Amino acid sequence: MAKNIAPYGSWKSPITSELITAETVTLDQVQIHKGTIYWLERRPAEAGRSVIVSYHDGNRTDVLPPPFNARSRVHEYGGGVYCVGDHALFFVNDADQDIYRVTTNGVERLTRADGMRFADLSLDHQHGRILCICEDHRSNDQQPLNTLVSVDIASGAIEILRSGYDFYSNPRVSPDGGQLAWLCWNHPNMPWDGTELWTAALDTRGALHDPAHLAGNQRQSVFQPLWSPDNVLYFVTDASGWWNLARFEPAGPIAITDLESEFGLPQWVFGQTTYAFCDANQIICTRTADGVGRLALLDLVSLRLAEIDIPLNTFSSICASNGTASLIAASETEFSQVIQIDTRERRSETIARACNTPIANAYLSKGQSLSFDTRHHDEAHVIYYPPASQDYEAPAGELPPLIVLCHGGPTAAVDASLDLRKQYWTSRGFAIADVNYSGSTGYGRDYRDRLKKNWGIRDVEDVCDAAAYFVANGLVDPNRLIIKGSSAGGYTVLAALAFHQVFSCGASYYGISDLETLLTDTHKFEAHYTDQLIGRYPEQQAVYYQRSPIHFVDQLACPVIFFQGLEDKVVPPSQAEKMVAALQSKGIPVCYVTFENEQHGFRKAASIKTALDAELYFYSDIFGFTTPDELPKVAIANVDT
C-alpha cells in the first residue's frame, strides 16, 4: 500500500501521549529472595506511585497496596528503597520517608523519625536489623547530616554506626555476619570522582571494630562492594581508567578484569547493581563498551569471561541466587523488561515488561550508535533515530527536523534501548540525535574527565557539532534544528542557545540558567559538584557568570519552551522563571508550563501527557505545520494568535 505524503512533523502516530502514560511503567531495583523475584514499577497512571511487585511460580502480586509509595528522598534522587527478609519486606514510604514493614498481616510503620530520610536498605539477619543510609534534615540552619545507621527490626530504634564523612552508601554485611563493608566520600567529590571502600569487624552485638580503608581515594571511584557466598569482598574500581571488577585478597586488592569497558555506573541513585554471584565460583555481570551493553558469566577461578548470547543489549539491576539471575534488560527493538535467566542452561524468560501494548515495527525507529569528530579533533558519541512510520512519507526533497537531546547529569549516559517517549517524535516525522557528549559515562575515565572545568563548554560544543554532523551528511533540515534537555541537560540547552547560533528552537525541562544561584539553592549531594565542573566558588565567580545563560539573553534569538515542577529542590523554579521573564521582555516567543506537586522529573500521567503534547503544539506553531490530532493550546508569549 502506498504511503500518505505529509510534511515531517505532521504524521499521525499510534504512539500517543495517552499510550505512553497509561500503558507504560518504569522498572527498577530487581531482587531475588528464596525463589521469589521482586521489582519496582513506577506507574504514571497511579500518579507516579512506585509499587513493589513480586513474582513466584508464574503468579504476579502487588506487594504494596495504595496509597503506599516506595520512594526515598535521600540525595533527592533516592534508590535502594526496599529489602526482603524471610518473614517480612521493608521499604521507605514516600509520604513520610519512614521505613515500613510488610508481612502477611499487612503494612505497619517501623520508624517514626520526623525529619529523617532513609535509603540503600540491606538486612543484617544475624543482628536483627536493617542497615541503611540516613539523611537527617532536623537542623534547619545547616546542611543535612548523612550517616550509616542500623534500624532495629523489633523496636525501630535507630543507631548511628559511622559518621564524619559527607556521604555514605552500600552498607553490606558478609554472609557469616562477621564483617561490614561500605563506601564513603567527601565534598567536592561526586561518587564517580572518588570514593573510599571501608570494612570493619562486627561483634555479637553488631558493634563495629577495627575499621580499615581497603581501596579508593579522591581520584579513584569504587562502586558496588559485594560479598561472595564464601565471604570474599568484591568491588568495581576505575583505577585502570575503566570501571573493572576487583576483589580483596590477603595481599590486597587485585583486578579480576582488565578491559576497556565499564562494569560500573555513575552512582546517581542508591542500590545500582552491575554484577551478582550465581555461586562462590561464578559472577553474572554486565559491561558497556562503545555505548553497547554485554551480559556475561565470569569464572572466578580461571577469570574467564564468557558472554551470554541474548538478543538484548542494555542491562541493569542484576541479582542472582542458586543458578538463577534476574535483571532489567532492553534493546533497540525491545522495551525494558524484567528477565529471568537460568545461568546453567543460559536460557532466559521475560516476566514483566515496561510496555505490553503491541506496536508495529514499521512505526519504531531503531537507534544507531555513531561517533563523530568534534572541533577539538577527538570523537564524541551519539545515538541517531531517523523518522519512521508505516503510513507516511515526506514530500520529495524535504528533510526532517532534528531534535538534539542533551542528557542530564551531566555525568550520565544514554543508550539505544526502545523508549516510547523518543518514538513519540520519530513516528511523527522528527529525527533525534541523543548525544553522549564529553563527560558522559560508559567511555572510560578520560572521556568522563573531559568535562572537568569545561561544563558549559565541551558539552555545548559537542551537541552543536552533533547537529552540524547530521546537517553535513544531508540527513536533517538545517533550518529546523531543535535542542532539548532536562536538568543539567537543560543547562546545556540554554547555554547552546545563548552562546551559539546553531539551533532554531529549544525545550528546557527544569534546566539551569544561573550557575551562581544554583550554588545557593541546590541540595547537599550536588552542592560542590560545580567545583569539579567549573571551578571553586567564589574564587572563580567570573567563570560562573560567563557561563550562565541568564546573563546573556541578549544573544538568544530563537523560541524556547520551559517545563518546571513547582516542588523541585534540585533545580528550583526560580531558575526557569528568570529566563522566561528575560525572554518575554526581549520579545522572543516563549512558553512556560508548570506542574504542581511535581519535583525533579515528572512522575504523574497528567504531567507527562501535558508536557509531550505542549511541546508538540509549540513546535507546530513555531515551524508552521499542522498536527493531525487537535492538541490543547498552550500560551506562547510574543506570538500573534
C-alpha positions in Angstrom: 0.0 0.0 0.0 1.3 3.4 -0.9 2.1 5.7 2.0 0.4 9.1 2.6 2.5 12.1 1.7 2.7 14.6 4.5 5.4 17.0 5.8 7.7 15.8 8.5 6.4 16.5 12.0 2.7 16.3 10.9 2.4 12.5 10.7 -0.4 10.8 12.6 1.0 8.2 15.0 -0.4 5.4 17.2 2.2 6.3 19.8 0.2 8.9 21.7 0.7 10.6 25.0 -2.2 8.6 26.3 -0.4 5.4 25.4 2.8 6.5 27.0 1.2 7.4 30.3 -1.5 4.7 30.6 0.3 1.7 29.1 3.9 2.1 30.3 5.7 1.8 33.6 9.3 2.3 34.7 11.1 -0.8 36.0 13.7 -0.7 38.7 15.6 -2.5 41.6 15.2 -6.2 41.0 15.8 -8.6 43.9 15.5 -12.3 44.4 14.7 -14.0 47.8 14.1 -17.7 48.1 12.9 -18.1 44.6 10.6 -15.1 44.5 11.6 -12.2 42.2 10.7 -8.6 43.3 11.0 -5.4 41.4 9.7 -1.8 41.4 7.2 -0.4 39.0 6.7 3.4 38.8 3.3 3.9 37.3 2.3 7.2 35.8 -1.3 6.1 35.7 -1.2 6.0 39.5 0.2 9.5 39.9 3.7 8.2 39.7 3.4 5.7 42.6 6.2 3.2 42.9 4.9 -0.3 43.6 6.9 -3.3 44.8 5.8 -6.3 42.7 6.6 -10.0 43.4 6.6 -13.0 41.0 6.6 -16.6 42.0 5.7 -19.8 40.1 4.0 -17.7 37.4 2.0 -15.6 39.8 2.4 -11.8 40.0 1.3 -9.8 43.0 1.4 -6.2 44.0 3.1 -6.2 47.4 2.2 -2.6 48.2 -1.4 -1.6 48.4 -2.4 2.1 47.7 -1.6 4.7 48.9 1.9 3.3 49.9 4.6 4.6 47.5 8.2 3.1 47.7 10.4 6.1 47.2 13.4 7.6 49.0 14.4 11.3 49.0 18.0 10.8 50.3 20.2 12.9 47.9 16.8 13.9 46.4 17.3 11.0 43.9 16.8 8.1 46.3 17.2 4.5 45.4 17.7 1.3 47.4 14.2 1.7 48.8 13.4 -1.8 49.9 14.9 -5.1 51.1 13.5 -8.6 51.6 13.8 -10.9 54.6 12.5 -14.4 55.4 9.3 -13.2 57.1 8.9 -9.5 56.0 9.7 -6.9 53.4 10.9 -3.5 54.4 10.5 -0.3 52.4 10.8 3.5 52.6 7.4 5.2 52.2 7.4 8.5 50.2 4.9 10.4 52.2 6.9 10.4 55.5 10.2 8.9 54.5 9.9 6.3 57.3 10.6 2.6 57.0 7.6 0.3 56.9 7.3 -3.5 57.3 5.1 -5.7 55.1 4.1 -9.1 56.4 1.2 -11.5 55.8 -0.7 -9.3 58.4 -0.4 -6.2 56.3 1.7 -3.0 56.4 3.0 -1.4 59.6 5.2 1.5 60.3 8.7 0.6 61.8 10.3 4.0 62.3 8.8 7.3 63.4 11.7 9.7 62.6 10.3 13.0 61.6 12.9 14.9 59.5 15.0 11.9 58.8 15.2 10.1 55.4 16.4 6.5 54.7 17.9 4.8 51.6 20.1 1.9 50.5 18.3 -0.7 52.7 20.0 -4.1 53.4 19.3 -6.7 56.0 21.7 -7.8 58.7 20.0 -11.1 59.6 22.4 -12.1 62.4 21.8 -8.9 64.4 18.1 -8.5 63.6 18.4 -5.1 62.0 18.3 -3.1 58.7 21.5 -1.3 57.7 20.9 1.8 55.6 21.9 5.4 54.9 20.2 8.1 57.0 19.9 11.8 55.9 19.0 13.9 58.9 17.2 17.2 58.0 16.2 18.2 61.5 18.6 21.1 61.7 17.2 23.9 59.5 20.3 26.1 59.7 22.8 23.8 58.1 23.1 21.0 55.5 21.6 17.6 56.4 23.8 15.1 58.2 24.4 11.8 56.3 25.3 8.7 58.3 25.4 5.0 58.2 22.8 3.6 60.6 21.1 0.5 61.9 17.4 0.2 62.4 16.3 -2.5 64.9 13.6 -4.7 63.4 11.9 -5.3 66.7 11.7 -1.8 68.0 12.5 0.6 65.2 15.4 2.1 67.2 18.0 3.9 65.1 21.7 3.7 65.9 24.5 5.6 64.1 27.3 3.2 63.1 29.5 5.6 61.1 29.6 9.3 60.7 32.2 12.0 59.8 32.2 11.7 56.0 29.8 13.9 53.9 28.3 10.8 52.3 27.9 7.0 52.7 26.5 4.2 50.7 26.4 0.4 50.2 26.4 -0.9 53.7 26.7 -4.7 53.1 27.2 -7.5 55.7 29.3 -10.6 54.9 27.3 -13.9 54.7 28.9 -15.1 58.0 27.8 -11.9 59.8 31.3 -11.0 60.9 32.2 -8.1 58.6 30.6 -4.9 57.3 31.7 -3.1 54.1 30.6 0.4 53.0 31.6 3.3 50.7 32.1 6.9 51.8 33.3 10.1 50.2 33.6 13.9 50.9 32.9 17.1 49.1 33.8 18.2 46.5 33.8 14.7 45.0 30.8 13.0 43.5 30.9 9.2 43.8 32.2 8.8 40.2 35.1 11.1 41.1 36.5 9.3 44.1 35.1 7.1 46.9 36.7 5.0 49.7 35.9 1.4 50.4 36.0 0.5 54.1 35.4 -2.6 56.2 35.0 -3.3 59.9 34.6 -6.4 62.1 31.2 -6.9 63.7 30.9 -8.4 67.2 28.0 -10.4 68.5 26.1 -7.2 69.4 26.7 -5.8 66.0 29.2 -3.1 67.1 32.0 -2.1 64.6 35.6 -2.8 65.4 38.9 -2.2 63.6 37.7 -0.2 60.7 40.1 -0.4 57.7 40.4 1.5 54.4 40.8 -1.0 51.7 40.6 0.8 48.3 39.7 4.0 46.6 40.6 7.6 47.2 39.9 11.1 46.0 40.9 10.2 42.4 39.7 6.6 42.3 36.0 5.7 42.2 34.8 2.4 43.8 31.4 1.1 43.0 29.1 -1.7 44.4 31.1 -3.6 47.1 29.6 -7.1 47.4 30.5 -10.1 49.5 30.8 -13.5 47.8 29.0 -16.5 49.3 32.4 -17.5 50.9 33.0 -14.1 52.4 35.4 -12.6 49.9 34.8 -8.9 49.2 34.4 -7.9 45.5 34.0 -4.4 44.1 34.3 -2.3 40.9 37.1 0.3 40.6 38.3 2.7 37.9 41.9 2.5 39.0 42.8 1.3 35.4 40.9 4.2 33.8 37.9 2.0 33.3 35.5 0.6 35.8 36.7 -3.0 36.2 35.9 -5.8 38.7 38.3 -6.5 41.6 38.4 -8.4 44.8 40.3 -8.1 48.1 42.8 -10.8 48.9 45.1 -11.1 51.9 47.9 -9.3 49.9 45.5 -6.5 49.0 43.1 -5.7 46.2 43.6 -7.3 42.7 41.8 -6.7 39.4 39.9 -9.7 38.1 39.0 -8.0 34.8 41.2 -5.6 32.7 39.1 -4.4 29.8 38.5 -1.1 28.1 34.8 -1.3 29.1 32.7 -0.2 32.1 31.5 -2.6 34.7 30.4 0.4 36.8 27.9 3.2 36.7 27.6 6.8 38.0 26.0 6.4 41.4 23.2 9.0 41.0 20.9 6.7 42.9 21.5 4.1 45.6 21.2 0.3 45.0 22.5 0.1 41.5 24.0 -3.3 40.6 26.0 -4.5 37.6 27.0 -7.9 38.9 25.9 -10.6 41.2 27.0 -14.0 42.5 25.5 -17.1 40.9 27.6 -19.1 43.4 31.0 -18.8 45.1 32.8 -19.5 41.8 30.8 -17.5 39.3 29.5 -14.0 38.7 27.0 -12.8 36.2 27.8 -9.3 35.1 27.2 -6.6 32.6 29.7 -4.2 31.0 29.4 -1.3 28.5 31.7 -0.9 25.6 31.2 1.7 22.8 27.8 2.5 24.3 26.6 -1.1 24.0 25.9 -3.4 26.9 27.0 -7.0 27.1 26.0 -9.7 29.6 28.5 -12.3 30.7 29.5 -15.0 33.2 32.8 -14.6 34.9 34.5 -17.8 36.3 36.2 -16.7 39.5 38.9 -19.4 39.3 40.1 -19.0 35.7 38.9 -15.4 35.4 37.4 -16.3 32.0 34.6 -14.1 30.8 32.0 -15.9 28.7 29.3 -13.7 27.1 25.7 -14.8 27.2 24.1 -14.8 23.8 20.9 -12.9 24.3 19.0 -10.6 21.9 19.2 -7.7 24.3 22.0 -5.2 24.9 21.1 -2.9 27.8 21.3 -4.4 31.3 20.8 -3.1 34.8 19.7 -4.1 38.3 21.3 -7.6 38.3 20.7 -10.1 41.1 21.2 -13.8 41.3 20.6 -16.8 43.6 21.2 -20.5 43.2 21.9 -20.5 39.5 19.1 -18.1 38.6 19.7 -14.5 37.7 17.1 -11.7 37.2 17.7 -8.3 35.8 16.2 -5.5 33.7 17.1 -5.7 30.0 16.2 -3.9 26.8 17.4 -3.3 23.2 16.8 -1.1 20.2 13.7 -3.2 19.4 12.7 -4.4 22.8 11.2 -2.3 25.7 12.7 -2.6 29.2 11.7 -5.9 30.8 12.4 -8.0 33.8 14.0 -11.2 32.7 14.9 -14.4 34.5 18.0 -16.4 33.3 18.9 -19.9 34.1 22.7 -19.4 34.3 23.5 -23.1 33.9 21.4 -23.6 30.7 21.7 -19.9 29.7 18.0 -19.7 28.9 16.0 -16.5 29.5 12.4 -15.8 30.2 10.6 -12.4 30.3 8.4 -12.0 33.4 7.4 -8.3 33.1 7.5 -5.6 30.5 7.6 -1.8 30.7 5.0 -1.7 27.9 2.7 -4.6 26.8 0.9 -2.8 24.0 2.0 -4.2 20.6 3.2 -1.6 18.2 4.0 -2.4 14.6 7.8 -2.4 13.9 7.3 0.0 11.0 6.4 2.7 13.5 9.6 2.2 15.5 12.9 3.9 14.8 15.9 1.8 15.7 18.7 3.7 17.4 22.0 3.7 15.6 25.2 4.2 17.7 27.5 6.6 15.9 30.7 8.6 16.6 31.5 12.0 15.1 34.5 14.2 15.0 34.4 17.3 17.2 36.1 20.7 16.7 38.7 19.5 19.2 39.9 16.7 16.8 38.6 14.0 19.0 35.4 11.9 19.0 32.1 12.2 20.7 29.2 9.8 20.6 25.6 9.9 19.6 22.6 7.6 19.0 20.6 8.6 15.9 16.9 7.8 15.3 15.6 8.6 11.8 11.9 9.2 11.3 9.8 6.1 10.9 6.2 5.4 10.0 4.2 2.7 8.5 1.7 5.1 7.0 3.6 8.3 5.9 6.5 9.6 4.0 7.6 13.2 3.4 7.3 15.1 0.1 10.3 14.6 -2.2 13.2 16.8 -1.3 12.1 17.6 2.3 14.4 16.9 5.1 13.2 16.2 8.7 13.5 18.5 11.7 16.1 17.2 14.1 15.8 17.1 17.9 19.2 17.0 19.6 18.8 15.5 23.1 21.1 16.5 26.0 21.0 14.0 28.8 21.1 15.1 32.5 23.8 14.7 35.0 25.9 15.9 33.2 27.8 12.8 34.2 25.2 10.3 32.9 24.7 8.5 29.6 22.0 7.4 27.2 21.7 4.1 25.4 19.7 2.9 22.4 17.0 0.9 24.3 13.5 1.3 23.0 11.8 4.3 24.6 8.2 5.4 23.6 9.0 9.0 24.5 11.5 9.1 21.7 9.3 7.1 19.4 6.5 9.7 20.0 8.7 12.1 18.0 10.2 9.8 15.3 6.8 8.3 14.4 5.6 11.8 13.7 8.5 12.6 11.4 11.2 14.1 13.6 14.7 12.8 13.7 16.5 12.5 17.0 20.2 12.7 17.9 20.7 11.6 21.5 24.2 12.8 22.4 26.7 11.2 24.8 28.8 14.4 24.9 32.2 14.7 26.5 31.8 13.9 30.2 29.3 11.1 29.7 29.9 7.8 31.4 30.4 4.5 29.5 33.6 5.5 27.6 36.2 5.4 30.3 37.6 7.9 32.9 39.4 10.1 30.4 36.2 10.7 28.5 34.4 11.4 31.7 37.0 13.8 32.9 36.9 15.9 29.6 34.1 17.9 31.2 36.1 18.9 34.3 36.3 22.7 34.4 34.6 22.5 31.0 30.9 22.3 31.8 29.1 24.7 29.5 32.0 24.4 27.0 32.6 20.8 25.9 29.1 19.5 26.3 27.7 22.5 24.4 30.2 22.3 21.6 29.6 18.6 21.3 25.9 19.0 20.8 26.4 21.8 18.3 29.0 19.6 16.5 26.5 16.7 16.5 23.9 18.9 14.8 26.4 20.0 12.3 27.4 16.4 11.6 23.9 15.4 10.6 23.4 18.6 8.5 26.7 18.0 6.7 25.6 14.4 5.9 22.3 15.7 4.4 20.1 13.9 6.9 18.2 16.8 8.5 16.8 20.2 7.8 19.4 22.9 8.8 16.6 25.4 9.4 14.7 23.2 11.9 17.3 22.2 14.5 15.7 21.7 17.9 17.7 21.2 21.1 16.1 19.7 24.2 17.3 18.6 27.6 16.4 18.2 31.3 18.1 19.3 34.5 21.9 19.6 33.6 20.8 18.8 30.0 18.5 21.8 30.2 21.5 23.9 31.1 23.3 22.6 28.0 20.2 23.6 26.0 20.2 27.2 27.3 23.9 27.6 27.0 23.8 26.4 23.4 21.1 28.8 22.6 22.8 31.7 24.3 26.4 31.2 23.2 26.0 29.6 19.7 23.8 30.3 16.8 23.1 26.8 15.7 19.6 25.9 16.8 16.2 27.2 15.7 14.3 26.3 18.8 14.7 24.9 22.3 13.0 23.0 25.1 14.3 23.1 28.6 12.9 20.7 31.2 13.8 22.1 34.7 17.0 23.4 33.3 19.7 25.5 35.0 20.1 29.1 33.8 22.0 30.8 36.7 25.0 28.8 37.9 25.6 31.1 40.9 22.1 30.8 42.1 22.3 27.1 41.7 25.1 27.0 44.3 22.8 28.6 47.0 19.6 26.8 46.0 20.7 23.2 45.3 20.8 20.3 47.7 23.7 18.8 49.7 24.6 16.0 47.3 25.4 18.3 44.4 26.4 21.4 46.5 30.0 21.2 45.3 29.5 19.3 42.0 30.4 22.5 40.1 33.8 22.7 41.9 34.8 19.9 39.6 32.8 21.0 36.5 33.6 24.7 36.6 35.9 25.8 39.5 35.8 26.7 43.1 33.4 29.5 44.2 33.7 32.4 44.8 37.3 32.2 43.5 36.0 31.5 40.0 32.9 33.7 40.2 33.7 35.4 36.9 33.6 32.0 35.2 30.3 31.2 36.7 28.9 34.5 35.5 30.3 34.0 32.0 28.8 30.5 31.6 25.3 31.4 33.0 22.8 31.9 30.1 20.6 34.2 32.2 23.2 37.0 31.8 23.4 36.6 28.0 19.7 36.5 27.0 20.5 39.4 24.5 22.4 36.8 22.5 19.5 34.3 22.4 17.3 34.8 19.3 15.1 31.7 19.0 11.9 30.4 20.6 12.1 28.3 23.9 9.6 26.3 25.8 10.2 25.7 29.6 8.8 22.9 31.8 9.1 23.1 35.5 7.9 21.2 38.6 7.0 23.6 41.3 8.3 21.5 44.1 11.7 20.9 42.5 14.5 21.0 45.2 17.3 20.2 42.8 16.7 23.0 40.2 14.2 25.4 41.8 11.5 27.1 39.7 13.3 30.4 40.1 15.9 29.2 37.5 13.2 28.9 34.8 11.3 32.0 35.9 14.2 34.3 35.5 14.9 33.1 32.0 11.2 33.2 30.9 10.9 36.8 32.2 14.0 37.9 30.3 12.8 36.3 27.0 9.4 37.8 27.4 10.8 41.3 27.9 13.0 40.8 24.8 10.1 39.9 22.6 11.2 36.3 21.9 8.4 33.6 21.6 8.5 31.8 25.0 6.2 29.3 26.7 6.3 28.4 30.4 4.5 25.2 31.6 4.4 24.4 35.3 3.3 21.4 37.3 2.1 21.5 40.9 3.2 18.6 43.2 6.0 17.6 40.8 9.6 17.5 41.7 12.8 16.9 39.7 11.4 14.8 36.9 7.7 14.3 36.2 6.0 11.1 37.5 2.3 11.7 37.1 0.5 10.7 33.9 -1.2 14.0 33.6 2.1 15.9 33.8 3.9 13.6 31.3 1.0 13.9 28.8 0.7 17.6 29.2 4.4 18.1 28.6 4.5 15.9 25.5 1.5 17.5 23.8 2.5 21.0 24.8 5.9 20.5 23.3 4.5 19.2 20.0 2.0 22.1 19.9 4.9 24.5 20.5 6.9 23.1 17.6 3.9 23.0 15.2 3.2 26.7 16.0 6.8 27.8 15.6 7.5 25.8 12.4 4.1 26.2 10.9 3.0 22.6 10.4 -0.4 21.1 11.2 -0.8 18.1 13.5 -3.5 15.5 12.6 -4.8 15.5 16.1 -6.1 18.6 17.9 -3.8 19.4 20.7 -4.5 21.5 23.8 -3.3 25.0 23.1 -0.6 26.5 25.4 0.1 30.2 25.8 3.1 31.3 23.8 4.2 34.9 24.7 5.2 37.2 21.9 3.4 35.2 19.2 0.4 36.6 17.3 -2.7 34.4 17.7 
